Amino acid sequence: MEGPGVLHMFVPAQYAYLDVSLDFVNTGHPAFDARLFKYAIHLALKQLYGEVGACIPVDVLRFDEDRTRAYLRTGASNLVKLWSSLSLFSSYNEYPCSFRVYKVSSNLAALSVSSEAFQHVIVRRGEKLDA
């Protein structure tokens, strides 16, 4: 509804959340826990942005050791720097690898929802949805 007396507010997201995995090209790479995963992220930021990038705060919220996959949180203003450094990371201790970013959201709950589970339909103006 538009008109006088209507106030629209925009609240920017404070954090960005990422669903990320670290994939190695060959077997025989070191076993990873959450601490080493975070260190690999630190190395990626440092390689691309130097000491300034190494200071970007990144939190590992959830980590799956079997798949080397994690949910990350960083400030929304640091999302592009984090994402670009993960995309360009190519090796950990001489082992070829790459980060894969599956999802990015400003809402943590959105990372656990698969869009494949939704049924997408086109609703025309004036039509009623079947329950």
One Martini backbone bead per residue (centre of mass of N, CA, C, O) as a GRO file, in nm:
protein
  131
    1MET     BB    1   0.095   0.037   0.025
    2GLU     BB    2   0.048   0.362  -0.073
    3GLY     BB    3   0.144   0.664   0.083
    4PRO     BB    4   0.074   0.842   0.331
    5GLY     BB    5   0.212   0.692   0.626
    6VAL     BB    6   0.413   0.505   0.475
    7LEU     BB    7   0.665   0.282   0.591
    8HIS     BB    8   0.981   0.200   0.457
    9MET     BB    9   1.204  -0.065   0.537
   10PHE     BB   10   1.563  -0.125   0.533
   11VAL     BB   11   1.745  -0.419   0.631
   12PRO     BB   12   2.046  -0.510   0.642
   13ALA     BB   13   2.254  -0.755   0.633
   14GLN     BB   14   2.497  -0.878   0.855
   15TYR     BB   15   2.504  -1.166   0.729
   16ALA     BB   16   2.672  -1.445   0.572
   17TYR     BB   17   2.594  -1.763   0.423
   18LEU     BB   18   2.773  -2.077   0.370
   19ASP     BB   19   2.798  -2.361   0.150
   20VAL     BB   20   3.093  -2.566   0.190
   21SER     BB   21   3.357  -2.733   0.008
   22LEU     BB   22   3.645  -2.959   0.010
   23ASP     BB   23   3.817  -3.063  -0.284
   24PHE     BB   24   4.007  -3.333  -0.387
   25VAL     BB   25   4.176  -3.481  -0.643
   26ASN     BB   26   4.327  -3.670  -0.449
   27THR     BB   27   4.431  -3.906  -0.267
   28GLY     BB   28   4.603  -3.862   0.049
   29HIS     BB   29   4.501  -3.654   0.214
   30PRO     BB   30   4.444  -3.486   0.475
   31ALA     BB   31   4.279  -3.477   0.749
   32PHE     BB   32   3.971  -3.308   0.838
   33ASP     BB   33   3.885  -3.049   1.041
   34ALA     BB   34   3.761  -2.756   1.148
   35ARG     BB   35   4.038  -2.624   1.191
   36LEU     BB   36   4.161  -2.683   0.906
   37PHE     BB   37   3.937  -2.554   0.744
   38LYS     BB   38   3.980  -2.268   0.854
   39TYR     BB   39   4.276  -2.250   0.764
   40ALA     BB   40   4.218  -2.269   0.459
   41ILE     BB   41   4.057  -2.007   0.452
   42HIS     BB   42   4.283  -1.828   0.553
   43LEU     BB   43   4.473  -1.888   0.313
   44ALA     BB   44   4.289  -1.783   0.090
   45LEU     BB   45   4.274  -1.490   0.192
   46LYS     BB   46   4.584  -1.439   0.200
   47GLN     BB   47   4.653  -1.491  -0.101
   48LEU     BB   48   4.462  -1.255  -0.215
   49TYR     BB   49   4.470  -1.019   0.049
   50GLY     BB   50   4.649  -1.083   0.267
   51GLU     BB   51   4.652  -0.959   0.582
   52VAL     BB   52   4.372  -0.836   0.551
   53GLY     BB   53   4.226  -1.103   0.474
   54ALA     BB   54   4.313  -1.265   0.734
   55CYS     BB   55   4.110  -1.071   0.918
   56ILE     BB   56   3.864  -1.205   0.826
   57PRO     BB   57   3.574  -1.307   0.960
   58VAL     BB   58   3.524  -1.667   1.016
   59ASP     BB   59   3.265  -1.904   1.069
   60VAL     BB   60   3.222  -2.234   1.189
   61LEU     BB   61   2.913  -2.388   1.241
   62ARG     BB   62   2.943  -2.647   1.047
   63PHE     BB   63   3.084  -2.990   1.033
   64ASP     BB   64   3.178  -3.239   0.779
   65GLU     BB   65   3.416  -3.479   0.761
   66ASP     BB   66   3.327  -3.675   0.530
   67ARG     BB   67   3.273  -3.412   0.317
   68THR     BB   68   3.411  -3.145   0.371
   69ARG     BB   69   3.169  -2.967   0.513
   70ALA     BB   70   3.026  -2.624   0.550
   71TYR     BB   71   2.917  -2.368   0.761
   72LEU     BB   72   2.930  -2.020   0.704
   73ARG     BB   73   3.032  -1.701   0.861
   74THR     BB   74   2.992  -1.357   0.757
   75GLY     BB   75   3.012  -1.059   0.667
   76ALA     BB   76   2.843  -0.902   0.423
   77SER     BB   77   3.096  -0.719   0.336
   78ASN     BB   78   3.282  -1.007   0.293
   79LEU     BB   79   3.168  -1.199   0.075
   80VAL     BB   80   3.332  -1.143  -0.186
   81LYS     BB   81   3.610  -1.207  -0.068
   82LEU     BB   82   3.556  -1.494   0.020
   83TRP     BB   83   3.451  -1.615  -0.245
   84SER     BB   84   3.699  -1.547  -0.422
   85SER     BB   85   3.913  -1.700  -0.252
   86LEU     BB   86   3.780  -1.979  -0.278
   87SER     BB   87   3.780  -1.995  -0.594
   88LEU     BB   88   4.119  -1.957  -0.610
   89PHE     BB   89   4.177  -2.202  -0.461
   90SER     BB   90   4.431  -2.489  -0.523
   91SER     BB   91   4.605  -2.550  -0.243
   92TYR     BB   92   4.711  -2.792   0.017
   93ASN     BB   93   5.009  -2.881   0.080
   94GLU     BB   94   5.033  -2.970  -0.242
   95TYR     BB   95   4.725  -3.025  -0.262
   96PRO     BB   96   4.490  -3.050  -0.482
   97CYS     BB   97   4.219  -2.804  -0.472
   98SER     BB   98   3.866  -2.711  -0.393
   99PHE     BB   99   3.616  -2.494  -0.362
  100ARG     BB  100   3.261  -2.534  -0.294
  101VAL     BB  101   2.971  -2.346  -0.368
  102TYR     BB  102   2.632  -2.400  -0.303
  103LYS     BB  103   2.544  -2.168  -0.090
  104VAL     BB  104   2.381  -1.842  -0.045
  105SER     BB  105   2.292  -1.640   0.251
  106SER     BB  106   2.112  -1.428   0.493
  107ASN     BB  107   1.999  -1.719   0.586
  108LEU     BB  108   2.053  -2.001   0.758
  109ALA     BB  109   1.794  -2.175   0.697
  110ALA     BB  110   1.833  -2.178   0.378
  111LEU     BB  111   2.063  -2.399   0.363
  112SER     BB  112   1.861  -2.656   0.447
  113VAL     BB  113   1.709  -2.594   0.181
  114SER     BB  114   1.562  -2.749  -0.094
  115SER     BB  115   1.450  -2.661  -0.413
  116GLU     BB  116   1.361  -2.955  -0.508
  117ALA     BB  117   1.103  -2.970  -0.303
  118PHE     BB  118   0.966  -2.781  -0.486
  119GLN     BB  119   0.666  -2.660  -0.637
  120HIS     BB  120   0.645  -2.502  -0.942
  121VAL     BB  121   0.407  -2.241  -1.010
  122ILE     BB  122   0.173  -2.074  -1.206
  123VAL     BB  123   0.008  -1.770  -1.112
  124ARG     BB  124  -0.264  -1.606  -1.189
  125ARG     BB  125  -0.447  -1.350  -1.183
  126GLY     BB  126  -0.727  -1.462  -0.979
  127GLU     BB  127  -0.629  -1.722  -0.890
  128LYS     BB  128  -0.659  -2.026  -0.722
  129LEU     BB  129  -0.535  -2.224  -0.483
  130ASP     BB  130  -0.468  -2.541  -0.413
  131ALA     BB  131  -0.470  -2.733  -0.106
   0.00000   0.00000   0.00000
